[in-house]
């Protein structure tokens, strides 16, 4: 009997993931109201997308831009069954939303850990491009740590976005990006170009967002009022702190919490809340509801000296 070829092994992995996840990924049809504009392959007044069953009691995870301002819709599964759903909560700043089906749903998919992904790793996308439920494509992780501008009524960036060459098309948004063990490591969110798709990662930060949406229907966020970019630490500080980068303050919003604390453009952020900061998401991970109105110790380098300031983040008000 001939030895199994690498292509056979690859096919078996993809087929196994497809068999595991296809029943657990729904096609969503979301009415957008009279005169509404369809998105992700939807006709006028209707949005098409996908959603992943992630609990045993009917909760599904999708994109905020798929549900938009709608409060309900219909989920269709690959076995031909369907269920109406209601929108539990939506967070445009992460492009995530949670909906709950009114009827029975398949068993949940297993959520994985995107922070463990490496470039070149096999991933499989399952969704409903153009409303075609149960569609499967495969590719690799092309890059990690990308930033994605959010759509709709709130401007911002989704950090740590996964880039993949798995073929995505309108309607894939809200579907699963899975690893070789059928664990959902991302929620497909955008088609950036030919051969280039993006997915919101499933990690500790997004798990907090999902929990907040399930509990409160929204995500409370703290706000500092600054714009920062990664910047190298001076050699002496690299050796002292054992890391290469900090965050350079590029802009401080007048009258905001950072400005009131005395932070200035040009400051190099070393730590916040006792934790090192090297990239924007390190700071954003601290900006959840429990930080609102609480003292936040920040250490910066200014004019060659380390300076400690205390900021008090305010609540970010949705647009």
N, C-alpha and C positions, 0 to 999 in steps of 0.2 A: 504494500500500500504506500503510495507516495507521501513524502513528508508534507506537512501542512505549510503552505507558503505564507509569507508575511501578509499578503493581501487577504488571505483567508482569515487570519487572526484579526486583522483590522476590521474586516466585514463582520466578524462575529461580535466584536465589541460594540460596533455601531448598532447592529441588529438587536443586541441585548439591551442597550440603552433605549432604543426605540420601543421595544416591546414593553419595557418597564414604565416608560414615561408617557407614551402616546395616550393611554386611557386617562391619565391624570392631568392632561392639558386641554383646556376647553377653548372653543372658539366663542368670542364674545360679540354680541350685537348690541350696540348701545345707542338708543334714540337720542338725537341732539336737539329735538324740538323743532317747531316750524321755522323754516328758513335756515336751520343749522347747517353747518358745513361738515360733510363727512371727512374723516381722517383715516389714515392707515388703510386705504383701499375701500373705504365705505362710500356708499352713494350719498347724494345730498341728503342731509338730515339724519344720517346714521354713521356711527363710527364702528369700524371692525377692528378687532384685536384678539388677543389671546390671554389666558389666565391659567395659573398653576394651582391645583388643589394642594394645600399645605397643612390642613388639619383634618381630623376625622369627623368634625361636625360642620363641614360645609364652608369653611373660609377659603377664599382663593386670593392669590396675589397677582397683581397686574400693574400696569403703568397708570400714573395719574393722567397723562395726556390721552389715554384711551377712554377713560370714563368722563373726562372733562368736568362739566358742571352737572351732568346727569346724576340721578339718584337710583336708577334701576336699569335693567336690561335683561337679556337672555343669554344663558350659557349653553352651548351645544357641545356634546361629548362625542368621541369617535365611535362609540357603540350605537349612536343614533338617538340617545336620550337627550333631553334638554331640561333645564330648570331656570326659572326666573331668579334674578338676584337683586339685592339691594346694595348700594354703596355704603360701606361701614365708615370709611375714612379715606382721605386723599391728601397727599403731601407733594405739591408741585415742586418743591425744592429738592426732593430726591427722585422725583418722577415715579413714585410708588403709590399704589392704592390697594386697599383691601376691600373685597366684596364678599357677600355671604349668600350662598344659594338657598332658595326656599325649599328645594326638594333634596332627594338623596344625591350623593356625589360618589365618585370612585374613591378608593383609599388614597391617603395623601402621599405626595412625593416626599422624599427625604431632602431636607435642606443641607447643603454642604458648607464649605469654607473657602471663599474666594481668595483670602489672603495667602493660601497655600499654593495657588496656581503659579506655574512657571511658563515663560515664553516657549512656545513650541509644543505645549501639552495638547493632547487631543481633547476636543470638546464637541458636543452634539447639541444642535438647536432643534427644539420641537415647538411647533406653533401652527398658526393658521394663516399663512400668507394668502392675501386676496380672498379670505374666507374659506380656504380649503383646509378643513380640520385634519389634524393628524399628520401634517407634513414634517419630514425629518431631513435635516442637512447636517453635514459634519465638516470639521475643519480643525484649525489649531488656534491656540491663544497667540495672537500676533503681537500684542503688547499689553502691559498692565499699567495702572497709574495714570491713565488718560483723564482729561477733564471734559465734561459735556455740558454746554449751556442748556439750561432748562427751558422748556417751552411754556407758552401760555401767559397767565397773568402775573407770575412772579419770576423776576430775573434772578439768576444765580448759576452756580456751577455744581454739577454732581461730580464728586471727586472719586478717584480710584477706579474709574470706569474700565471695563475689560474690552479690549479690541480683539475681534476675531475675523477670520476669513470665511467662516461658515456662512453660506449664502442666506441672507435675510432679505425679505421683501415686505412691502406694506401689509400689515395684518399680523406679522410676527411679533409686533410690540406686545409685551406682557407675557410672552411665552418663555419657556425654560431654556437656559443654557446649562448643560450638564457635563460632568466629568465622566470618565470611563466607567465609573461605578454607579451611574445614573443618579448621582447626587446633584441637586440644583445649586449651581455656584453663581448664577447670574440670572437676571430678568432682562431679556432682550428689549432694547428701548429705542434704537435708532438704526436706520440704514444711512451710513455716512457717504457711501459711494460704491462703485462697482468693486466687489470683493472686500468690502470693509463694513463690518457691523460692530455695534457697540452694545454693551449690556451693563446694567447696574449690578454691582457685586452683591453677593449675599455674604455678609460678615458681621462682626459684632455691632458695628454702627447701624447697619440696616436692620438687624434684628431688634434693636431698640426702637427704631422707627416703626417697624411692623407692630411691635407690642403696644406702642402708644396709639397707633391707629386703631387697633382692636379694642383698646380700653377706652380711649377718649374721643376717637374719631378725628383727631388732629395731632400734630406734633408741636409742642411748645419749644421754641428755640430762644436761646440767649443771643444778645447782639453786642459786639464790642465797638463797631464802627471804625474798622481799619481795613486796608488792603495790604497784603504782604506777599512777598515772593521769596523763594529759597535763595540763600546767599552763603558763600563760604565763611567759615569762622577763621579768624587769624590763627596763625600756627600755634601760638601759646595756648589759646583756648581750645583748639583741636586736641592738643595733648592733655589739657586739664580735664576736659569733659568727655574725651574719647569718641568724638563724632565730628564729621567734617562740616556740617551745615547748621545754620540757624535760619531765622526768617527776617528778612529786611522789610521794615515798614515803608511801603511805597506811598501811602496816602492815609491821612487821618480825617475822619468826617468831623467837621466843626460841630461842637456842642455834644458829640457822642460820648459814650462811656470812656473810650480810649483817650479822647481829647481831655476830658475832665480829670483823668488820672495823670495827665502830663506826658503821655506818649507823643512822640514827634516823628514826622517823616525822616527816614534815615536811621532810626534806631534799629539795632539788630537784636531781635528777640532770641533769648537763650532758653528760657523755660517759662511755663505758665501753669499755675496750680501745682507746682512742684514737679512737673513732668517736662521732659525735653521736647522742644518743638523744632522740627527740621523741614516740615512741609505744611502747606495750608491745612490739610486734613487733620494734622496733629492738633491744631488749634480748634478746628471745627468740631472735633470729637468731644471737646469740653463744653460746647455751646448748646447743651440741652436744658430742659426746663429747670432742673435743680440748681443750675448756675445763676438763674435770674435773681438779681438783687443781693447776691452773695459776694463777699470780698474775694477777689481773685489776684493772688500774688503773681507778678510778672517781673522777670529779670531780663534786662536789656543791656547791651553794650552801647555806650554813647561817649563819643570823644575819647575812646581808649579806656574808659572806666566802666565797671559794672554798676548798674543803677537798679534799685528795686522800687517798683511802684505797685500800688494797690488799685485795681480797677473794679468797678461794680457793674457787671453786664446788666443791661435792661432787656425787656422782652421784645423780640422782633415781631412787629405787627404785620400780619399778612396784607398784601396789596388788595 
